[in-house]
Each structure stands twice: as structure tokens, then as C-alpha cells.
């Protein structure tokens, strides 16, 4: 099964737009589309999990901690933590590579960092 992405509220929407411009068939929702702006990290993780989406975030400080707690009680499709210092084009290419070359099952209950 193909990976479905969910951008966190702090995620650079230029990256989402760049991914979708190159491969419009990728299922990548923005935080705006799913009204994540006022939700806690735990609520965002729960919403992404309920929809079977890998959460993509720039939040290195709090999301990993909440993710660790989250997977103690339930399963998660996974989290990708993206460096804010990385070049936008590099992250776009990495996300496309992950989508093309990976299966959603490979990311269950894992947290990974980008760039690759």
C-alpha cells in the first residue's frame, strides 16, 4: 500500500506544493485541509493514525516525545521529522523517493528524519 502523508501545522507548505506539482497522485494533506492548527501533538498523531497517514513535521522538540508515548498504547503509520535547514528541493525529492520506493508498512511505529 502506498504511503499517505499528513503535514503538521508547522510544516512548510511549499514542500507539499512541490511534491504535488511533481506527482499529483501522491496523497498529501496539509494541516489547513484537516484543521490541525489548534490541536495538541497527541491529537495530531491520533488524527493521522486514524486516517492511516504518516505525519510529516519540522517539530524535533515535542513530536518525538509524544510519538514515543503514543505508540505505547496504539499503532501509528509513522512520523517523518524534516530538518528546517534542509533545502526545499532536497526534501521534495526525498518525499517523492519515499513514496515511489517504499510501502506504508515499512514506516509503522517508526520515526525517521529527513533529509535521507
N, C-alpha and C positions, 0 to 999 in steps of 0.2 A: 504494500500500500504506500502511496506517495505521501510525503510529509506535507502537512498543512501548518502554516506559520501564523502566529499571533504576535503583532508588535505591541510592546508595552507602551505605556503613556509617555515615557521619556525617550522612546526610540525615534531616531532620525527618519522622518517620513520620506526624505529624499532617497533613502536607501530602498524603502518599499516601492516607491515610484520607479526607481531604476530597475529593480528586479522585474516588476510587472511590465515595464516597457520592453524589456528583452524577451520575457517569456510570460505572456499574459495568461497562460493556462495554470500558472502557479497560484495556489490558493493562499493568499497572504493578506490577512485582515489588519487594518490599522486600529489603533486604540480608539480613535474617533468613531469609527464604524461600530465598535462594540461598547462604547461608552465606558472605558476603563479609567478615565482620568481621576475619578474620586474614590476608586476602590483601593483597599489595602493590598499589599503584596500577596498575602494569603488568599484574598478574594480573587485577585487576578490569576493566580496559579490554579485555583479551583475552577474558574470560568474557562481557562484554556484547557484544563484537563477534561472538563465536561464536554467540550467541543472537539476533543481529540487533536489539539493544536500544540505545537512546540512553541513555547514563549521565547521571543527574541527581545533582548533588553540591553541597555547600556549600564544598568544598575549593578555594579560589582559589590556594593556595600551591603545591601539588605536582601536582595533577591536570593543569593546563595544560602543565607541563613534560613530564610523562610522556606526555601525549596527543601533543605535538609529535614526540616520539621514536617513539611507536607508529605514527603514520601515515606515517613514513618507510619502514616495511617492510611494512605491511599496512593494509587499509582498516578504517575504523571507522564505525558508524552515526551517531556524533556524541556530543557532550557538551553538556549544559546546566549552567552554573555559576550557582547561585542564591544571591543575597545573603541572609545570615542576618539582616540587619537589615530586610528587606522584610516587610511584613505577610503573614501566612499566607494570608489570604483572597485577596490580590492574586496570590500565586504559584499558588494553586489555580486561579484564573480564567485566568491566563496559560498554564498547562499544558493546561487544557481547550481554550483557544483554539488553541494549537499543534496539539493532537490533531485538533480539528474542521477547522481551516482549512489544514493542511499535509499534505504527503506525506512519508513517511520518506526518500525520495530527496533531498529538499531539505537534509537535515542530514548527509549522508555526508561524513566527513572535516572537519567543521566544529565549532567550539566557539563557543557563544553564551552570553550572560549574561541572567539574569532579575533583576528584573522587566523586561518589554518596554518 
